[in-house]
Amino acid sequence: MLPIIIVVSVGLGVTALVGFVALSLRPSAENTAEDRLAVLTGTKKVAKENGNEASLLTANSLTDTKTMADELLSKFGNIKYLMEQADVNMSGSKFLSICGISAAAGALLCLVTPVPKLLLPVFAIVTGVIPIVWLMFKRKRRMNKFNQQLPEALELLSRSLRAGHSLAAGFGLVGSEMQDPIGKEFGRAFEEQNLGITLDEALEDMTVRVPNMDLRFFATAVLLQRQTGGDLAEILDKIGSLIRERFKLAGQIQALTGEGRLSGIVLLALPPLLMCVMLYLNYDYAMVLFRDPTGRKLMAAAIVLQLVGALVIRKIINVKV
């Protein structure tokens, strides 16, 4: 009966804590409305982002205000851009709440299972970073898809220019004809320049939202061509062929390093799995590593060596193209 009371009490306490944090991090609606009106009337300028003054179009919407949680997360990296790159519509306070709930769930899992209670911080940290890992995975998948669509988009732009359309009209064509994420990004740039932002600024904003080296090549080529002139369609064809050749080389590298990646996964997953098996088969024998001082030192050394081995294997198989 006592473990059930402890679990229920911890759950209620975590729920109350998350509710208090969410309420305290909620922005003031009156101050937000006043700031927006000041921007619209010209009495206050929008805050600068990355050294460039942000426009009303690229600023947050009235429903996407910047809370104290967003300020806190911005000190550890620009979470706003990470969420945009992952196409996740979520506020900073909500993201922090999800991380806190995941950490609390991991701590409760450690309490209700027969694993050593000394591992409670480890369970909480591992489950707490799961939302961050999910966000980074979603961002990486979206960026990879954008990179795969980029050669086709550049060829479509090149054909549009040869047909007599302007570059801005080509952006609109890519936005309407191609799927997300590249259709959404080019369509947003097209709408921005239609609403008064110059095409150069729209391109720069897109390179900030999508940190892709090939896209930066494209933006640089467009900016130089608008200043010096030249055949932009031919330049776009060359950039597209260069990206395709890079994809081909990257595929060959993936095939050659497949054995190394599989070996790394097996070697890194084997010790934790064996530890779980030993805890299940002979609990008292495995607990010596946690109860004995020498065992704890050996466990810490094993974890450090695991991390070093993971970094070395990653360095070997990660070949930049």
TORLOLO-880757 format. One line per 10 residues: their letters; for each residue x, y, z of C-alpha. Coordinates in steps of 0.5 Angstrom, whole numbers. Each point is the difference from the previous one (the first is absolute). Layout:
// residues N
a> X:Y:Z  ...;
***
This chain:
// residues 321
mlpiiivvsv> 0:0:0  6:5:2  3:0:-7  -7:1:-3  -1:6:4  7:3:-2  -1:-1:-7  -6:4:0  3:5:5  6:1:-5;
glgvtalvgf> -5:0:-6  -5:6:3  7:4:2  2:-1:-7  -6:2:-3  -1:6:5  7:2:-2  -1:0:-7  -6:4:0  3:5:5;
valslrpsae> 6:1:-5  -5:1:-6  -4:5:3  6:4:2  3:0:-7  -6:2:-3  1:7:-3  -4:6:1  -5:1:-5  -1:7:1;
ntaedrlavl> 7:2:-1  1:-5:-6  -6:4:-3  3:7:2  7:-2:-3  -3:-2:-7  -4:6:-1  6:4:2  4:-4:-6  -6:1:-5;
tgtkkvaken> 0:8:2  7:0:-1  1:3:7  4:-6:2  5:-5:-5  0:-7:0  6:-3:3  6:-2:-4  1:-7:-1  7:-3:-3;
gneaslltan> 2:8:-1  -6:1:-5  -6:4:2  -6:-5:0  -6:2:-4  -7:-1:3  -1:-5:-5  6:-4:3  -2:2:7  -4:-5:4;
sltdtktmad> -7:0:0  -5:3:5  -1:-7:2  7:-2:0  3:4:6  7:0:3  -1:-3:7  5:0:5  1:-7:-2  2:2:-7;
ellskfgnik> 5:5:3  3:-6:5  0:-5:-6  4:6:-5  6:0:5  1:-8:-2  -1:1:-7  -6:3:-5  -5:-5:2  -5:5:-4;
ylmeqadvnm> 4:-2:-7  1:-7:2  -8:-1:1  -1:4:-7  5:-5:-3  -3:-6:3  -7:3:-2  -2:0:7  -5:5:2  1:0:8;
sgskflsicg> 2:6:5  6:-1:4  -4:0:6  -4:-6:-2  6:-4:-3  3:1:7  -6:-3:3  0:-6:-4  8:-1:2  -2:1:7;
isaaagallc> -6:-5:0  5:-5:-4  5:1:6  -5:-2:5  -3:-6:-4  7:-2:0  1:1:8  -6:-4:1  2:-6:-4  6:0:4;
lvtpvpklll> -4:0:6  -5:-6:-2  5:-4:-3  5:-5:4  6:4:-3  5:4:5  -3:6:2  7:3:-1  -2:0:-7  -6:5:1;
pvfaivtgvi> 4:6:-3  2:-4:-6  -7:-2:-1  -2:7:1  5:3:-5  0:-5:-5  -8:1:-1  0:7:1  5:1:-6  -5:-5:-5;
pivwlmfkrk> -4:6:-2  7:4:-2  2:-6:-4  -7:-1:-3  1:8:-2  7:-1:-3  -2:-7:-4  -6:4:-3  4:6:-2  5:-5:-3;
rrmnkfnqql> -5:-4:-4  -3:7:-2  7:3:-2  2:-6:-4  -7:0:-4  1:7:-2  7:-2:-2  -2:-5:-4  -5:4:-4  4:6:-1;
pealellsrs> 3:-2:-6  -7:-1:-3  -2:7:2  6:3:-3  -1:-4:-7  -7:3:1  2:7:1  5:-1:-6  -6:-2:-5  -4:6:3;
lraghslaag> 5:5:-2  1:-3:-7  -7:0:-1  0:8:2  -2:0:7  3:5:5  4:-3:6  -6:1:5  -5:-3:-5  5:-6:0;
fglvgsemqd> -1:0:8  -7:0:0  0:-6:-5  4:-4:4  -4:2:6  -6:-3:-3  2:-6:-4  5:-3:5  -2:-3:6  3:2:7;
pigkefgraf> 4:1:3  4:4:-6  -7:2:-3  -2:3:7  7:4:0  0:3:-7  -8:1:1  2:4:6  5:4:-3  -4:2:-6;
eeqnlgitld> -6:2:4  5:5:4  3:3:-6  -7:1:-2  -2:4:6  6:5:0  6:-4:2  6:0:-5  2:-7:-4  7:1:3;
ealedmtvrv> -3:0:7  -5:-5:-1  6:-5:-2  4:2:6  -6:-2:4  -1:-6:-3  8:-2:1  -1:2:7  -6:-5:1  3:-5:-4;
pnmdlrffat> 7:-1:2  2:-4:-7  7:2:-3  -3:-2:-7  -5:5:1  5:5:2  4:-1:-6  -7:1:-4  -1:7:4  7:2:-1;
avllqrqtgg> -1:-1:-8  -7:4:0  3:6:4  6:0:-5  -4:-1:-6  -4:6:2  6:5:1  4:-3:-6  -4:-3:-5  1:-7:-3;
dlaeildkig> -4:-6:-2  -4:-2:6  -3:-6:-3  7:-3:-2  2:1:7  -6:-3:3  1:-6:-4  8:-1:2  -2:1:7  -5:-6:-1;
slirerfkla> 4:-4:-3  6:1:5  -6:-2:6  -1:-6:-4  7:-2:0  1:1:7  -6:-5:1  3:-5:-4  6:0:4  -3:1:7;
gqiqaltgeg> -4:-7:-2  7:-3:-2  3:2:7  -7:-3:3  1:-6:-3  8:-1:2  -1:2:7  -7:-4:1  4:-6:4  4:5:4;
rlsgivllal> -7:3:2  -3:-7:2  6:-2:4  0:7:4  -8:-1:1  2:-7:3  6:1:4  -4:6:3  -7:-3:1  4:-7:3;
ppllmcvmly> 2:3:7  -7:3:2  -4:-6:-2  5:-5:3  -1:4:7  -8:0:-1  1:-8:-1  4:-1:6  -5:4:4  -5:-4:-2;
lnydyamvlf> 4:-7:1  4:1:6  -2:7:4  4:-1:6  6:-1:-5  -1:6:-4  -1:4:6  7:0:2  2:5:-5  -4:5:3;
rdptgrklma> 1:-2:8  7:-1:0  5:6:-1  4:-3:-5  -6:-2:-4  -2:7:0  6:2:-3  1:-5:-5  -7:2:-2  2:7:-1;
aaivlqlvga> 6:-2:-4  -4:-5:-4  -5:6:-2  5:5:-2  4:-5:-4  -7:-2:-4  -1:8:-1  7:0:-3  -1:-6:-4  -6:3:-3;
lvirkiinvk> 4:7:-2  5:-4:-3  -4:-5:-4  -4:7:-2  6:3:-2  2:-6:-4  -6:-1:-4  -3:7:-1  4:2:-6  -2:7:-3;
v> -2:1:-7;
***
